[in-house]
Amino acid sequence: MQSSVTVQQRQQEQRPVPAPARPAAAKERLAALDGLRLLAALMVVLYHYMAFNAGAWSKPVAQIFTIGSWPASYGWAGVELFFLISGFVICMSAWGRTVGEFASSRVTRLYPAYWFAVIATALVSVIWPGINNVPKLGDITVNLTMLHEPLKVTPVDGVYWTLWVELKFYLLFALVVWKGLTYRRALGFCVVWGLAAAFATTVNVPVLDALLLPDDCWYFIAGIAFYLMYRYGPNLVLWLVVASCYLISQHFLMQAQTHAEKYIGRNVPEWPTTMLLTLFFLAMAAVALGWTRRIRWGWLSTAGVLTYPLYLLHERIGWVVIQHTEPYLSQYVLVPALIAAMLGAAWLLHRFWERPLARLVKRGMNRALADMRTARERI
């Protein structure tokens, strides 16, 4: 009897012990991620101001910015960096939450600033038409729901297409949160989603393409894998997931560049796009491995919360400003001043609208969740 117990004890001692979650892996705010958010937002802003031919400038942007328009032509790739960061942050913020709490946090985060941006952009388009089509009242109201893309309603601002992509990611990830988010389930979700998305590209079923995001899912999946590295440490399986996403996303990124070139008005080399994607993955790997923990600059956290309102406000309102101020300012003064003004507007929106309204929305969502739990107990 003693010998059998001893054998069992030895077997248990020899089994590898799973690495515990790192103490710093809680829902902390990582300044490095805020810095990457700011970089992604500024890339998109510069793309729309210095490379995107929307008709805001009196001449094609390549003639206005003979040198600057070339690097700005790759700014659209900032969206892919946003998706990478989103996979990391959503997995981190959803840990330990119920599906109701997860939904509440997403509604609170996305909608308050978005409602303001839709109304402000619509008003600017109505008051100063020309570059932007004047939105119909019915289109504006649908835009406020953030469901204009699936309903095929014209967006008030072109950048809003990414929000529907984010919402679909949240809906898919909510399935894991509903079951209870664990290491195994998060990793399983990554593998199943990737395989399902690859399958969707072969069967050509629009519903599967719309749901599984075969063009963009690789960034979210890699972001989740990076967070699992950050929380539990790296291993071969996680690196394989990240490497697969990196290799596959190269293909779809070239397709995205071809699409962007229609708005740029010319073809641009592909190698900078590949280089940017590589840098994005390396930057996220540095965060995942804890190499950026010493970055604690307070201003990055402030910049991080401004990136979302900046992204929502900058495009069509910025084009109107460019059209009406170009005759009076040099383009090299106008663009920096406009970006500074947009950052200021983003801060005002965050400070005096988003934060107060988010508190009210969160309070209301929490009450609704409590009511649903009470109703369920009464049944």
C-alpha positions in Angstrom: 0.0 0.0 0.0 2.8 2.4 0.9 4.7 1.6 -2.2 1.7 2.4 -4.4 1.2 5.7 -2.7 4.9 6.5 -3.1 4.7 5.7 -6.8 1.7 8.0 -7.2 3.5 10.8 -5.3 6.5 10.5 -7.5 4.3 10.6 -10.7 2.6 13.7 -9.4 5.9 15.3 -8.6 7.2 14.5 -12.1 4.2 16.1 -13.9 4.9 19.6 -15.2 3.2 22.3 -13.2 1.4 24.9 -15.4 2.9 28.3 -15.2 0.8 30.6 -13.0 -0.6 33.8 -14.3 1.7 36.7 -13.8 0.8 39.0 -11.0 0.8 42.0 -13.4 -1.5 40.3 -15.8 -4.6 41.8 -14.2 -6.7 44.4 -16.0 -3.9 47.0 -15.8 -3.4 49.8 -18.3 -0.3 49.2 -20.4 1.3 52.5 -21.5 3.1 50.8 -24.4 -0.3 49.7 -25.8 -1.5 53.3 -25.4 1.5 54.4 -27.4 0.8 51.9 -30.1 -2.9 53.1 -30.2 -1.7 56.6 -30.7 0.7 55.5 -33.5 -2.2 53.7 -35.2 -4.5 56.6 -35.0 -2.0 59.1 -36.3 -1.2 56.8 -39.2 -4.8 56.7 -40.2 -5.1 60.5 -39.8 -2.1 61.2 -42.0 -3.4 58.8 -44.6 -6.7 60.7 -44.9 -5.1 64.1 -44.9 -2.0 63.6 -47.0 -2.6 60.5 -49.2 -6.4 60.0 -49.6 -7.8 61.9 -52.7 -11.1 63.0 -51.3 -11.2 66.3 -53.1 -10.4 68.3 -49.9 -7.3 69.8 -51.4 -7.3 72.0 -54.6 -5.0 69.5 -56.3 -4.2 65.8 -56.0 -2.4 65.2 -52.7 0.7 63.8 -54.5 1.2 67.3 -55.9 0.4 69.0 -52.6 2.8 66.8 -50.7 5.5 65.7 -53.1 7.4 63.8 -50.5 5.1 63.3 -47.5 2.3 61.7 -49.5 4.5 58.6 -50.1 4.9 57.5 -46.4 1.4 58.7 -45.7 0.1 56.3 -48.4 0.7 53.4 -45.9 -1.2 55.0 -43.1 -4.3 52.8 -43.8 -2.3 49.9 -42.2 -2.9 51.6 -38.8 -6.3 49.9 -38.8 -4.6 46.4 -38.8 -2.5 47.6 -35.8 -5.8 48.6 -34.1 -7.2 45.1 -34.6 -4.0 43.5 -33.2 -4.3 45.7 -30.1 -8.0 45.0 -29.8 -7.4 41.2 -29.6 -5.0 41.7 -26.8 -7.0 44.2 -24.8 -10.4 42.5 -25.2 -9.0 39.2 -24.0 -7.4 41.0 -21.0 -10.5 43.0 -20.1 -12.9 40.1 -20.5 -11.0 37.9 -18.1 -13.1 37.0 -15.0 -16.2 38.8 -16.3 -19.6 37.4 -17.1 -21.0 37.8 -20.6 -23.3 40.5 -19.3 -20.4 42.4 -17.7 -18.5 42.0 -21.0 -21.3 43.4 -23.0 -21.8 46.3 -20.6 -18.1 47.2 -20.8 -18.2 47.2 -24.7 -21.4 49.3 -24.9 -20.0 51.8 -22.4 -16.7 52.0 -24.2 -17.9 52.3 -27.8 -21.2 54.2 -27.9 -21.0 57.5 -26.0 -18.2 59.0 -28.1 -19.6 57.5 -31.2 -23.0 59.1 -30.7 -21.4 62.5 -30.5 -19.2 61.9 -33.5 -22.1 60.8 -35.7 -24.2 63.9 -34.8 -21.2 66.3 -35.1 -20.1 64.9 -38.5 -23.6 64.9 -39.8 -24.0 68.6 -38.8 -20.8 69.6 -40.4 -21.8 67.7 -43.6 -25.1 69.6 -43.7 -23.7 73.0 -43.0 -20.7 72.7 -45.3 -21.6 70.3 -48.1 -19.4 69.7 -51.1 -16.8 67.1 -50.1 -19.2 65.1 -48.1 -22.6 63.9 -49.2 -25.3 65.4 -47.1 -26.6 62.5 -45.0 -30.3 61.7 -44.9 -32.0 61.9 -41.5 -32.9 58.2 -41.7 -29.3 57.3 -42.5 -28.1 59.3 -39.4 -30.5 57.5 -37.1 -29.4 54.1 -38.3 -25.8 55.1 -38.0 -26.4 55.9 -34.3 -27.0 52.1 -33.8 -23.7 51.2 -35.3 -25.5 48.7 -37.5 -25.4 50.7 -40.7 -22.9 48.3 -42.4 -25.1 45.1 -42.2 -28.2 47.2 -43.0 -26.4 48.6 -46.1 -27.0 52.2 -45.0 -24.5 54.9 -46.1 -22.1 55.7 -43.2 -22.0 59.3 -41.9 -18.2 58.9 -41.9 -16.2 56.4 -44.0 -14.0 55.2 -41.1 -17.0 53.7 -39.2 -16.7 50.5 -41.2 -14.1 49.2 -38.7 -16.6 49.5 -35.9 -18.8 46.8 -37.4 -15.7 44.6 -37.7 -15.0 45.2 -34.0 -18.6 44.4 -33.1 -18.5 41.1 -34.9 -15.3 40.2 -33.0 -17.0 41.0 -29.7 -20.0 38.9 -30.6 -17.8 35.9 -31.4 -15.6 36.3 -28.4 -18.7 36.6 -26.2 -19.3 32.9 -26.8 -16.0 32.2 -24.9 -16.9 34.7 -22.2 -20.3 33.0 -21.8 -18.7 29.6 -21.2 -16.1 31.1 -18.9 -12.8 32.5 -20.2 -9.8 30.2 -19.5 -6.5 29.6 -21.1 -7.7 26.5 -22.9 -10.9 28.1 -24.2 -9.2 31.3 -25.4 -6.6 29.2 -27.3 -9.2 26.8 -28.6 -11.2 29.8 -29.8 -8.2 31.1 -31.7 -7.6 27.8 -33.5 -11.2 27.1 -34.3 -11.8 30.6 -35.6 -8.7 30.5 -37.8 -9.7 27.2 -39.3 -13.3 28.2 -39.8 -12.2 31.5 -41.5 -9.9 29.5 -43.8 -12.7 27.2 -44.6 -15.0 30.1 -45.3 -12.7 31.4 -48.1 -13.1 28.1 -50.0 -16.9 27.7 -49.9 -17.7 31.3 -51.0 -20.8 31.7 -48.7 -21.4 35.4 -48.0 -22.9 34.7 -44.5 -19.7 32.9 -43.4 -17.5 35.6 -44.8 -19.5 38.3 -43.0 -19.5 36.4 -39.7 -16.0 34.9 -39.6 -14.0 37.9 -41.0 -11.5 35.8 -43.1 -9.7 39.0 -44.1 -9.2 40.5 -40.7 -9.6 37.7 -38.1 -5.8 37.0 -38.1 -5.0 40.2 -36.3 -7.6 39.6 -33.5 -6.4 36.0 -33.1 -2.7 37.0 -32.9 -3.7 39.7 -30.3 -5.4 37.1 -28.2 -2.3 34.8 -28.4 -0.1 37.7 -27.5 -2.2 38.3 -24.4 -2.0 34.6 -23.4 1.8 34.9 -23.7 1.7 38.1 -21.5 -0.5 36.4 -18.9 1.0 32.9 -18.8 4.3 33.1 -20.6 5.2 32.1 -24.2 5.3 28.5 -25.5 5.6 26.8 -28.9 1.8 26.6 -29.5 1.2 30.3 -29.0 4.2 31.2 -31.2 2.8 28.9 -33.9 -0.6 30.7 -33.7 1.1 34.1 -34.0 3.4 33.0 -36.8 0.5 31.5 -38.7 -1.5 34.7 -38.4 1.5 36.8 -39.5 2.0 34.7 -42.6 -1.6 34.5 -43.6 -2.2 38.2 -42.9 0.5 39.1 -45.5 -1.8 37.8 -48.2 -4.8 39.7 -47.2 -2.8 42.8 -46.5 -1.7 43.0 -50.1 -5.4 42.8 -51.1 -6.1 45.7 -48.7 -3.3 47.7 -50.3 -4.8 47.2 -53.7 -8.0 48.5 -52.4 -6.3 51.5 -50.8 -4.5 52.4 -54.0 -7.8 53.2 -55.6 -8.2 56.1 -53.2 -4.5 57.0 -53.3 -4.7 57.3 -57.1 -1.4 55.5 -57.8 0.4 52.2 -57.1 2.9 52.1 -54.3 5.6 49.5 -53.5 4.5 46.5 -51.4 7.7 46.1 -49.3 6.9 48.9 -46.9 3.5 47.3 -46.1 5.2 44.0 -45.2 7.8 45.9 -43.2 5.0 47.7 -41.2 3.2 44.5 -40.5 6.4 42.9 -39.2 7.0 45.9 -37.0 3.5 45.7 -35.6 3.9 42.0 -34.7 7.3 42.7 -33.2 6.0 45.5 -31.1 3.1 43.4 -29.8 5.6 40.6 -29.1 7.6 43.0 -27.0 4.5 43.9 -25.0 3.6 40.2 -24.6 7.1 39.3 -23.4 7.1 42.1 -20.8 9.9 44.0 -22.4 7.9 47.3 -22.3 6.9 47.2 -18.6 9.3 50.1 -17.8 7.4 52.4 -20.2 5.1 54.2 -17.7 4.9 57.7 -19.2 1.7 59.3 -17.9 1.0 61.2 -21.1 0.7 57.9 -23.0 -2.3 56.9 -21.0 -3.9 60.3 -21.8 -3.1 59.9 -25.4 -4.5 56.3 -25.4 -8.0 57.5 -24.3 -8.0 60.2 -27.0 -7.3 57.8 -29.9 -10.9 56.6 -30.2 -12.5 60.0 -30.3 -9.7 61.3 -32.6 -10.4 58.4 -35.0 -14.2 59.1 -35.0 -13.9 62.8 -35.6 -10.9 63.3 -37.9 -11.9 62.3 -41.4 -14.8 64.3 -42.9 -14.7 67.2 -40.4 -10.9 67.4 -41.2 -11.6 67.5 -44.9 -14.0 70.4 -44.5 -11.4 72.3 -42.5 -8.8 71.7 -45.2 -11.1 72.9 -48.0 -11.9 76.1 -46.2 -8.4 77.0 -44.9 -6.1 75.8 -47.6 -6.2 79.2 -49.4 -4.9 81.0 -46.2 -2.3 78.5 -44.8 0.7 76.6 -46.1 0.0 72.8 -46.2 2.9 72.3 -43.9 1.3 74.5 -41.3 -2.3 73.4 -42.0 -1.8 69.7 -41.4 0.1 69.9 -38.1 -2.3 72.5 -36.8 -5.3 70.5 -37.9 -4.0 67.4 -36.1 -3.4 69.4 -33.0 -6.9 70.8 -33.2 -8.4 67.3 -33.7 -6.5 66.1 -30.6 -7.9 69.0 -28.7 -11.4 68.3 -29.9 -10.9 64.6 -28.9 -9.8 65.7 -25.4 -12.9 67.9 -25.0 -15.1 65.1 -26.3 -13.6 62.7 -23.9 -13.6 65.0 -20.9 -16.9 66.7 -21.1 -19.1 64.1 -23.0 -17.6 60.6 -23.2 -16.6 60.2 -19.5 -19.8 61.6 -18.0 -22.1 59.8 -20.4 -20.2 56.6 -20.0 -20.8 56.7 -16.3 -24.5 57.0 -16.9 -24.6 54.3 -19.5 -22.6 52.0 -17.2 -24.9 52.6 -14.3 -27.9 51.9 -16.5 -26.4 48.7 -17.9 -25.6 47.5 -14.4 -29.2 48.1 -13.3 -30.4 46.3 -16.3 -28.2 43.3 -15.6 -29.4 43.3 -12.0 -33.0 43.3 -13.1 -32.4 40.4 -15.5 -30.8 38.4 -12.7 -33.7 39.2 -10.4 -36.2 38.2 -13.1 -34.4 34.9 -13.7 -34.5 34.1 -10.0 -38.3 34.7 -9.9 -39.0 32.2 -12.7 
